[in-house]
């Protein structure tokens, strides 16, 4: 899981759905997704979950259910990566 603060431009579900995120270019927020995937892959994981691009925000029901379930998802996550956008590398 990625814990992060939403920035002005984020990659959304429709930006990444059915696409190889490693090949995407020019989308705002895609660099964060690609970096997250790389860190998780380097740690030995094949799957990642990031709220901005894994929840369909067009569906109010899905969004509400996801927000209500988020604590449980974090608790059961094997690895949580924290992204601090205002901290230099």
VMD Tcl script that builds the backbone (N, CA, C; Angstrom):
set m [mol new atoms 267]
animate dup $m
set s [atomselect $m all]
$s set {name element resname resid chain x y z} {
  {N N UNK 1 A 0.846 -1.177 0.000}
  {CA C UNK 1 A 0.000 0.000 0.000}
  {C C UNK 1 A 0.881 1.226 0.000}
  {N N UNK 2 A 0.350 2.268 -0.594}
  {CA C UNK 2 A 1.041 3.551 -0.575}
  {C C UNK 2 A 0.248 4.506 0.290}
  {N N UNK 3 A 0.901 5.062 1.286}
  {CA C UNK 3 A 0.305 6.102 2.105}
  {C C UNK 3 A 0.888 7.416 1.620}
  {N N UNK 4 A 0.018 8.313 1.219}
  {CA C UNK 4 A 0.497 9.566 0.641}
  {C C UNK 4 A -0.560 10.649 0.776}
  {N N UNK 5 A -0.119 11.872 0.589}
  {CA C UNK 5 A -1.029 13.004 0.560}
  {C C UNK 5 A -1.412 13.249 -0.895}
  {N N UNK 6 A -2.693 13.418 -1.127}
  {CA C UNK 6 A -3.127 13.677 -2.497}
  {C C UNK 6 A -2.617 15.036 -2.932}
  {N N UNK 7 A -2.016 15.052 -4.103}
  {CA C UNK 7 A -1.531 16.297 -4.666}
  {C C UNK 7 A -2.553 16.812 -5.676}
  {N N UNK 8 A -2.275 17.952 -6.266}
  {CA C UNK 8 A -3.227 18.556 -7.197}
  {C C UNK 8 A -3.553 17.632 -8.367}
  {N N UNK 9 A -2.539 16.998 -8.926}
  {CA C UNK 9 A -2.741 16.075 -10.049}
  {C C UNK 9 A -2.281 14.687 -9.628}
  {N N UNK 10 A -3.177 13.726 -9.703}
  {CA C UNK 10 A -2.873 12.337 -9.366}
  {C C UNK 10 A -3.281 11.449 -10.534}
  {N N UNK 11 A -2.597 10.327 -10.686}
  {CA C UNK 11 A -3.023 9.317 -11.659}
  {C C UNK 11 A -4.290 8.672 -11.102}
  {N N UNK 12 A -5.314 8.595 -11.930}
  {CA C UNK 12 A -6.594 8.026 -11.516}
  {C C UNK 12 A -6.803 6.663 -12.157}
  {N N UNK 13 A -7.845 5.979 -11.719}
  {CA C UNK 13 A -8.132 4.637 -12.207}
  {C C UNK 13 A -8.157 4.585 -13.732}
  {N N UNK 14 A -8.857 5.523 -14.364}
  {CA C UNK 14 A -8.969 5.479 -15.826}
  {C C UNK 14 A -7.635 5.762 -16.529}
  {N N UNK 15 A -6.679 6.370 -15.821}
  {CA C UNK 15 A -5.354 6.628 -16.405}
  {C C UNK 15 A -4.508 5.359 -16.484}
  {N N UNK 16 A -4.729 4.421 -15.554}
  {CA C UNK 16 A -3.863 3.245 -15.464}
  {C C UNK 16 A -4.554 1.922 -15.763}
  {N N UNK 17 A -5.867 1.915 -15.764}
  {CA C UNK 17 A -6.609 0.668 -15.946}
  {C C UNK 17 A -6.279 0.023 -17.293}
  {N N UNK 18 A -5.935 -1.253 -17.238}
  {CA C UNK 18 A -5.607 -2.054 -18.426}
  {C C UNK 18 A -4.377 -1.538 -19.159}
  {N N UNK 19 A -3.479 -0.877 -18.447}
  {CA C UNK 19 A -2.259 -0.344 -19.057}
  {C C UNK 19 A -1.049 -0.788 -18.247}
  {N N UNK 20 A 0.099 -0.813 -18.880}
  {CA C UNK 20 A 1.364 -1.069 -18.193}
  {C C UNK 20 A 1.865 0.278 -17.681}
  {N N UNK 21 A 1.816 0.491 -16.360}
  {CA C UNK 21 A 2.182 1.806 -15.809}
  {C C UNK 21 A 3.627 2.180 -16.102}
  {N N UNK 22 A 4.470 1.182 -16.355}
  {CA C UNK 22 A 5.879 1.465 -16.634}
  {C C UNK 22 A 6.062 2.131 -17.993}
  {N N UNK 23 A 5.082 1.976 -18.863}
  {CA C UNK 23 A 5.180 2.540 -20.210}
  {C C UNK 23 A 4.457 3.881 -20.352}
  {N N UNK 24 A 3.740 4.318 -19.319}
  {CA C UNK 24 A 2.990 5.571 -19.398}
  {C C UNK 24 A 3.926 6.764 -19.293}
  {N N UNK 25 A 3.605 7.802 -20.040}
  {CA C UNK 25 A 4.397 9.023 -20.025}
  {C C UNK 25 A 3.452 10.212 -20.097}
  {N N UNK 26 A 3.897 11.326 -19.550}
  {CA C UNK 26 A 3.177 12.573 -19.715}
  {C C UNK 26 A 1.945 12.763 -18.856}
  {N N UNK 27 A 1.635 11.820 -17.993}
  {CA C UNK 27 A 0.482 11.993 -17.123}
  {C C UNK 27 A 0.933 12.575 -15.791}
  {N N UNK 28 A 0.212 13.575 -15.316}
  {CA C UNK 28 A 0.513 14.115 -13.994}
  {C C UNK 28 A 0.301 13.024 -12.952}
  {N N UNK 29 A 1.213 12.896 -12.045}
  {CA C UNK 29 A 1.097 11.911 -10.978}
  {C C UNK 29 A 1.598 10.529 -11.333}
  {N N UNK 30 A 1.892 10.273 -12.606}
  {CA C UNK 30 A 2.301 8.916 -12.994}
  {C C UNK 30 A 3.690 8.580 -12.451}
  {N N UNK 31 A 4.553 9.564 -12.292}
  {CA C UNK 31 A 5.893 9.308 -11.747}
  {C C UNK 31 A 5.802 8.746 -10.327}
  {N N UNK 32 A 4.843 9.227 -9.547}
  {CA C UNK 32 A 4.649 8.711 -8.186}
  {C C UNK 32 A 4.243 7.238 -8.243}
  {N N UNK 33 A 3.333 6.903 -9.143}
  {CA C UNK 33 A 2.873 5.516 -9.290}
  {C C UNK 33 A 4.033 4.628 -9.732}
  {N N UNK 34 A 4.799 5.080 -10.710}
  {CA C UNK 34 A 5.919 4.295 -11.216}
  {C C UNK 34 A 6.978 4.088 -10.131}
  {N N UNK 35 A 7.265 5.123 -9.366}
  {CA C UNK 35 A 8.243 4.996 -8.277}
  {C C UNK 35 A 7.738 4.032 -7.207}
  {N N UNK 36 A 6.467 4.128 -6.863}
  {CA C UNK 36 A 5.853 3.232 -5.897}
  {C C UNK 36 A 5.962 1.784 -6.355}
  {N N UNK 37 A 5.648 1.536 -7.625}
  {CA C UNK 37 A 5.736 0.177 -8.175}
  {C C UNK 37 A 7.166 -0.346 -8.135}
  {N N UNK 38 A 8.128 0.518 -8.432}
  {CA C UNK 38 A 9.533 0.102 -8.417}
  {C C UNK 38 A 9.986 -0.267 -7.006}
  {N N UNK 39 A 9.647 0.552 -6.028}
  {CA C UNK 39 A 10.037 0.270 -4.643}
  {C C UNK 39 A 9.412 -1.050 -4.176}
  {N N UNK 40 A 8.133 -1.250 -4.493}
  {CA C UNK 40 A 7.461 -2.492 -4.098}
  {C C UNK 40 A 8.078 -3.699 -4.801}
  {N N UNK 41 A 8.366 -3.557 -6.095}
  {CA C UNK 41 A 8.981 -4.657 -6.861}
  {C C UNK 41 A 10.363 -4.984 -6.293}
  {N N UNK 42 A 11.150 -3.950 -5.987}
  {CA C UNK 42 A 12.482 -4.156 -5.410}
  {C C UNK 42 A 12.414 -4.846 -4.048}
  {N N UNK 43 A 11.282 -4.682 -3.356}
  {CA C UNK 43 A 11.085 -5.340 -2.061}
  {C C UNK 43 A 10.532 -6.755 -2.228}
  {N N UNK 44 A 10.303 -7.175 -3.487}
  {CA C UNK 44 A 9.879 -8.541 -3.753}
  {C C UNK 44 A 8.383 -8.733 -3.948}
  {N N UNK 45 A 7.640 -7.657 -4.136}
  {CA C UNK 45 A 6.186 -7.754 -4.294}
  {C C UNK 45 A 5.778 -7.570 -5.755}
  {N N UNK 46 A 4.697 -8.241 -6.137}
  {CA C UNK 46 A 4.203 -8.192 -7.522}
  {C C UNK 46 A 2.961 -7.321 -7.671}
  {N N UNK 47 A 2.304 -6.982 -6.573}
  {CA C UNK 47 A 1.067 -6.218 -6.624}
  {C C UNK 47 A 1.160 -5.024 -5.684}
  {N N UNK 48 A 0.530 -3.928 -6.079}
  {CA C UNK 48 A 0.492 -2.727 -5.237}
  {C C UNK 48 A -0.940 -2.212 -5.167}
  {N N UNK 49 A -1.196 -1.396 -4.178}
  {CA C UNK 49 A -2.500 -0.748 -4.031}
  {C C UNK 49 A -2.281 0.702 -3.651}
  {N N UNK 50 A -2.866 1.586 -4.434}
  {CA C UNK 50 A -2.767 3.034 -4.207}
  {C C UNK 50 A -4.167 3.607 -4.395}
  {N N UNK 51 A -4.660 4.291 -3.387}
  {CA C UNK 51 A -6.058 4.733 -3.422}
  {C C UNK 51 A -6.425 5.561 -4.643}
  {N N UNK 52 A -5.570 6.475 -5.062}
  {CA C UNK 52 A -5.940 7.375 -6.153}
  {C C UNK 52 A -6.174 6.655 -7.474}
  {N N UNK 53 A -5.497 5.530 -7.680}
  {CA C UNK 53 A -5.690 4.837 -8.958}
  {C C UNK 53 A -6.266 3.432 -8.795}
  {N N UNK 54 A -6.711 3.079 -7.598}
  {CA C UNK 54 A -7.333 1.771 -7.396}
  {C C UNK 54 A -8.797 1.880 -6.964}
  {N N UNK 55 A -9.276 3.092 -6.772}
  {CA C UNK 55 A -10.672 3.310 -6.387}
  {C C UNK 55 A -11.341 4.117 -7.496}
  {N N UNK 56 A -12.497 3.666 -7.929}
  {CA C UNK 56 A -13.257 4.401 -8.937}
  {C C UNK 56 A -14.007 5.534 -8.238}
  {N N UNK 57 A -13.456 6.733 -8.312}
  {CA C UNK 57 A -14.058 7.871 -7.619}
  {C C UNK 57 A -15.328 8.371 -8.284}
  {N N UNK 58 A -15.636 7.852 -9.478}
  {CA C UNK 58 A -16.894 8.211 -10.140}
  {C C UNK 58 A -18.070 7.519 -9.469}
  {N N UNK 59 A -17.779 6.454 -8.718}
  {CA C UNK 59 A -18.818 5.710 -8.006}
  {C C UNK 59 A -18.800 6.136 -6.539}
  {N N UNK 60 A -19.799 6.919 -6.120}
  {CA C UNK 60 A -19.851 7.373 -4.727}
  {C C UNK 60 A -19.914 6.206 -3.758}
  {N N UNK 61 A -20.605 5.138 -4.154}
  {CA C UNK 61 A -20.721 3.958 -3.296}
  {C C UNK 61 A -19.354 3.306 -3.098}
  {N N UNK 62 A -18.621 3.094 -4.195}
  {CA C UNK 62 A -17.300 2.487 -4.086}
  {C C UNK 62 A -16.354 3.369 -3.284}
  {N N UNK 63 A -16.401 4.667 -3.515}
  {CA C UNK 63 A -15.540 5.593 -2.785}
  {C C UNK 63 A -15.830 5.539 -1.292}
  {N N UNK 64 A -17.098 5.585 -0.908}
  {CA C UNK 64 A -17.470 5.552 0.512}
  {C C UNK 64 A -17.074 4.225 1.155}
  {N N UNK 65 A -17.339 3.113 0.476}
  {CA C UNK 65 A -16.960 1.803 1.016}
  {C C UNK 65 A -15.441 1.706 1.178}
  {N N UNK 66 A -14.704 2.239 0.227}
  {CA C UNK 66 A -13.247 2.174 0.278}
  {C C UNK 66 A -12.696 3.006 1.428}
  {N N UNK 67 A -13.207 4.216 1.593}
  {CA C UNK 67 A -12.755 5.074 2.691}
  {C C UNK 67 A -13.060 4.405 4.031}
  {N N UNK 68 A -14.233 3.809 4.154}
  {CA C UNK 68 A -14.612 3.134 5.397}
  {C C UNK 68 A -13.751 1.901 5.673}
  {N N UNK 69 A -13.219 1.276 4.631}
  {CA C UNK 69 A -12.426 0.053 4.784}
  {C C UNK 69 A -10.925 0.315 4.891}
  {N N UNK 70 A -10.504 1.537 4.678}
  {CA C UNK 70 A -9.082 1.821 4.550}
  {C C UNK 70 A -8.257 1.416 5.780}
  {N N UNK 71 A -8.771 1.652 6.982}
  {CA C UNK 71 A -8.012 1.265 8.182}
  {C C UNK 71 A -7.725 -0.230 8.172}
  {N N UNK 72 A -8.707 -1.032 7.813}
  {CA C UNK 72 A -8.527 -2.487 7.773}
  {C C UNK 72 A -7.483 -2.856 6.723}
  {N N UNK 73 A -7.530 -2.195 5.569}
  {CA C UNK 73 A -6.561 -2.482 4.508}
  {C C UNK 73 A -5.147 -2.167 4.976}
  {N N UNK 74 A -4.969 -1.025 5.642}
  {CA C UNK 74 A -3.633 -0.675 6.150}
  {C C UNK 74 A -3.185 -1.693 7.203}
  {N N UNK 75 A -4.082 -2.101 8.071}
  {CA C UNK 75 A -3.735 -3.045 9.127}
  {C C UNK 75 A -3.292 -4.389 8.562}
  {N N UNK 76 A -3.894 -4.817 7.463}
  {CA C UNK 76 A -3.571 -6.112 6.871}
  {C C UNK 76 A -2.494 -6.041 5.787}
  {N N UNK 77 A -2.033 -4.865 5.492}
  {CA C UNK 77 A -1.005 -4.703 4.460}
  {C C UNK 77 A 0.313 -5.312 4.934}
  {N N UNK 78 A 0.962 -6.049 4.051}
  {CA C UNK 78 A 2.256 -6.638 4.377}
  {C C UNK 78 A 3.339 -5.554 4.381}
  {N N UNK 79 A 3.182 -4.577 3.504}
  {CA C UNK 79 A 4.155 -3.491 3.379}
  {C C UNK 79 A 3.401 -2.210 3.085}
  {N N UNK 80 A 3.681 -1.168 3.856}
  {CA C UNK 80 A 3.115 0.148 3.573}
  {C C UNK 80 A 4.269 1.088 3.293}
  {N N UNK 81 A 4.223 1.698 2.126}
  {CA C UNK 81 A 5.252 2.655 1.711}
  {C C UNK 81 A 4.662 4.044 1.899}
  {N N UNK 82 A 5.421 4.932 2.524}
  {CA C UNK 82 A 4.958 6.288 2.777}
  {C C UNK 82 A 5.680 7.225 1.828}
  {N N UNK 83 A 4.884 8.035 1.110}
  {CA C UNK 83 A 5.444 9.015 0.179}
  {C C UNK 83 A 5.219 10.399 0.761}
  {N N UNK 84 A 6.316 11.116 1.005}
  {CA C UNK 84 A 6.259 12.471 1.543}
  {C C UNK 84 A 6.704 13.431 0.454}
  {N N UNK 85 A 5.744 14.081 -0.197}
  {CA C UNK 85 A 6.056 14.888 -1.372}
  {C C UNK 85 A 6.891 16.114 -1.059}
  {N N UNK 86 A 6.880 16.577 0.172}
  {CA C UNK 86 A 7.626 17.791 0.500}
  {C C UNK 86 A 8.975 17.513 1.175}
  {N N UNK 87 A 9.416 16.255 1.135}
  {CA C UNK 87 A 10.725 15.893 1.691}
  {C C UNK 87 A 11.655 15.529 0.540}
  {N N UNK 88 A 12.810 16.220 0.461}
  {CA C UNK 88 A 13.730 15.919 -0.647}
  {C C UNK 88 A 14.258 14.489 -0.556}
  {N N UNK 89 A 14.602 13.911 -1.726}
  {CA C UNK 89 A 15.131 12.529 -1.727}
  {C C UNK 89 A 16.409 12.398 -0.901}
}
mol reanalyze $m
mol bondsrecalc $m
mol representation Tube
mol addrep $m
